[in-house]
Amino acid sequence: MTMLLLEDLNVHYGAIHALRGVSVSVEQGRVVTLIGANGAGKSTILRAVSGMIRPSGGRIMFEGKSLSGQPPHQILRLGLAHVPEGRGIFANLTVDENLELGAYQRSDPEGVRRDREKVYELFPRVKERLKQAAGTLSGGEQQMLAIGRALLARPRLLLLDEPSLGLAPQLVQTIFRIIREINAQGTTILLVEQNANMALAVAHHAYVLEVGAIRMHGPAADLAKSDEVRKAYLGHG
Amino acid sequence: MNAALQTFFETLINGLAVGSLYALVALGYTMVYGILKFINFAHSDIVVLGAWIAFVLARSLGYATPDAAAPWYAGLLILLVAMTACGAIGYAVERLAYKPLRGAPRLNVLITAIGVSLFLQNTGQLSFLFGASPQRMPSLLPDTPLLTVFGARVSLVDVVGAGTAVLLMVGLEYLIFHTKLGRAMRAVSYNTSVASLMGVNVNAVISFTFVVGSALAAAAGFLYSMKYVGIKQPADAGWVMLGLKAFVAAVVGGIGNIRGAMIGGVMIGLLEFFGAAYVSTQYRDVYVFALLILVLLFRPAGLFGRATVEKV
């Protein structure tokens, strides 16, 4: 079943045509990744889906409902959470308060408490630092907090923007292991990554973007073997 | 010696009483700046409206004549009505003047704020509203000294005024640092777009901020006119000075910083009154603005503000 469907999506930033007729579909239960160079429009797609920016044309359907014109807080209510580029941690708030904000729309304290336990299982470091100002966490810990916080909204679809950016190689491994785990527990994931190697390893399906348009797409394993992708994105000359 | 102590305590009491009112007004400036990053120049006019609405209420309730003693709850009632009315006005101002400019350059919003300020000042002077002449606030509290400290009279008005201001600030502190809504306000202030991704309805939070800030301004306007009973006409420059000093308090405390605004307000009040009592009354406004210049020179982020790097 198709969970998220983008049809002929167009986005303009002033005079810049950032997305030119992009169509993407995300099947339920899958990890789908968008790879491509810096500025290809990957993050723009996520921003359009979560309502942070307004597309100039095209359709965005989530579980059969149109997301067009809806503000981010209503899109979240439908079951779609977005971990933005740069993690979006509230540095002046404590780790605990950041997590509270993740569950801002929920009114089932018991369920939130249980989901918190799950988040602590995934990210034991987060639990150790609850009372600390979130700005004092390391980059890796902030990324874990950002993902854990998004999970507390109980999304059915999780949008992840560059979760590995700026992290040490070992932490990158951890983050991707956790992405797999979250997916295995039933959350569909749309992942934007510059680390194409890792992204293709974890994803079921992949889209390659070039200057605002889809260059090619297919099963991630096939793309990982394609000469063109290997040359351009995987560093194999 | 006794006279010296008396002057000291009188100055201290006045400084604290007026400073706590500056703090109430400063909070409105700082909360709006914290969330929308612009100075709401119309904020001091909400203070004016608070004072005048309170005056109209007191007069229409019949407390204007000297022999009609007001019951103890009259002041409380007037306070609540003035706060509610100004909260509604603050909501309307945000909705009609600022919300359409969301995403517009900050300078446009700033100019609009000046426009709103002029609009409120001059509309208030229309003859069927408050009129263009000064009035006298009926006294709602008995003018008896509560106690005397080294010969300095501690009047009931000062205690009630400062006490109300402190209570409101304690309430605000609780709201912002210990409730879900306050957490959302802090999140919006730190990063508006990420707060919206958390499910916070940003527009609702902004509206609420204006309502709270305006209600506090109304309280300050009313309490100020209880202490200084001659209320000037809405477009009088004296009101602008009151607003400016509160604005200075917000900047001195670190604009955007709630606790900074509270401390800044009290500091400005004390500085003004001690300067007036011990140096020269003529320069009472000068001390305040001199402090502003010093703070901007040596601690531009304010005494309690964090230095921030402009985001690119």
Interface residues (C-beta under 8 A of the other chain):
Chain A: S50 G51 M52 P71 P72 H73 L76 R77 A81 H82 P84 G88 F90 A91 N92 L93 E97 E100 L101 G102 Y104 Q105 R149 A153
Chain B: K180 R183 A184 R186 A187 Y190 N191 S193 V194 A195 S196 L197 M198 G199 V200 N201 V202
